[in-house]
């Protein structure tokens, strides 16, 4: 199984966005909107102290009728933050995401923030792994006669005409 290091390497944009704990919630939401992310790592200086998400905003500001321009990020952030390392397996990440119902995992190495993996990254990775396994099994089933049609249906192959007419 892949590690967080491999998942981060596959991301098209591996940048991590942070916000100071004393910034206003309005600034945090504006930044999330601008950079099109659902979470920001909250910092005090260089130290990670929490994470603030769109979910935090909805539950802790909107539903509690707080004012986003005067509420600070540290008042609504989730802390302590759950994080992973570069050596954490994709399976372990999915277990954390599922068990704790979270969508973002900061990646820490040597006490430093170096990345972020999301549930979207994990799902993308799982789909790629499954597609690879399907392709390998199809290749095995076909053997050396790769032009012979099989019943296996994948996104890389059109539906054979004989099967297509059965479903119409």
N, C-alpha and C positions, 0 to 999 in steps of 0.2 A: 504494500500500500504506500501511496505517496506521502511525503511530508509537507509541512507548511512551507518549507523552503522551495520545494518544487511548485507548489500552488502559487506562491508569490511571483516566482520567475515567469509563470505563464500569464500573469495579469497584464493587460495592455496598459493600465495606469496603476502603478504600485505606490503612488503618493499617499501620504497619510495627512489628514487635516486635523489641526489642533486648535484649541481655544483656551484662553486664560480663564481660570476659575472665577475671577471677579468680573468678567465680561457680562453684559446683560444677555438675557435669554433671547431678546430681539436680535442682537448681534449674532448669536449662535444660529438662529433659524435663518437669518439672512445669508450667513456663510454657507450653511448646508444647501440652501437654494442655489446660490451662486455656483458652487462647485459640484452640485448635483450628487450629494451623498446623504445617507440617512443617519449618520452618526459622526460625532467629533470626539476626539480624545481630549479630555480636560487636563490642563497642566497648571502647575505653580512653578514658575521658572522652567527648569528642564525636567522636573519630576512629574510623572503621571499620577494623577490623584482620582481620576474617575472617567466616566464616559457619559455623554449626553446624546440622546437620540430623539427622533421625531416622536417616538412613543412617550418618552419622558415629558416632552412638551405638551402632548395631548392630555396626558393623565395628571400632570402636576402643575400645569399652568391653565390651560383652557378649562378643564373640568373643575378646577378649584377657584376659578374666576380671579386668577392673579394677573397682574399687569406685566407683560413681557419686557417692557422698556425699563422697569424698575426692579425686576426680579433678577438675581444673579444666577449664573450657571451653576455655581456650587450649591445653591439652594435646591436644585432639581436634579442634579447629576446622579447617576448610579455609581455608588462606591461601596466597598472597594471594587475595582475593575477586575473582571476575570480575564486573564490573558493566556497566551500560549507561546511556545518557543519555536524556533526554526525546525527543531527535531520532532515536534509533536506530529503525530500521524493524522491523516485526513479522517480516519475512523474515530480517533479521540476527539477531534474538533466537532464532528457530527454528533457525537455522544453529548458533549457539553452544550451545544446549540439546542439539541432536543431536550435534554434533561432540565436545563435552566431557562428554556424558552427565550433565548437571546438570538440576536441576528448578526452581531459584530463581535469579533475577537481581536483585540490588539495583539500584535506580535512583539514580544520583548526579548532582548538578548543582552545579557550583561547589565541589566538595569536600564537599558536604553530602548526607546520605542523605535522599531525599525519597519513596521508594516501593519497592515490590517487585513484580516480575511473576513468575508461576510458569508451569510448563508447562500447568497447567489454564487459566490466563488466556489463554494463546496458543491452545490448542485451541478454547476458547469463541469467541475472536475469529475464527479460521479458519472455524468452522462458520457463524457469522453472516455472514461475507463470502461463503461459498459459497451460503448460502440466499438472500442478496440477489441474487447472480448468477443463480441458478435462477429466482427470481421475475421478474427483468428479462427473461430469455430466454423464459419462459412468456408474459409480457405481449407481447413482440415477436411470438412465434409466433401468438398469438391475434388480434393486431391489434385493430381497433375492435369486433369481434364477440366480446366477452369471455365470452358465455354459451355459446359453442360448445365442447364438450368436446375435450380434447387427450389424447394418450397420456402426457404428462408426469406423473409421480407425485412429489409432494412431501408433506412433513408437513402442509402447510396444506390439502391436498385429500384427500378420501376416495378409496379405490380405486373406479373406475367399476364398476358392476354387471357389465358384460360381461367385464371382466378378472377381477373377483373370483371368478366362477364357474369360470374356467379354472384357478385355483390351488387349488381345493378338492378 
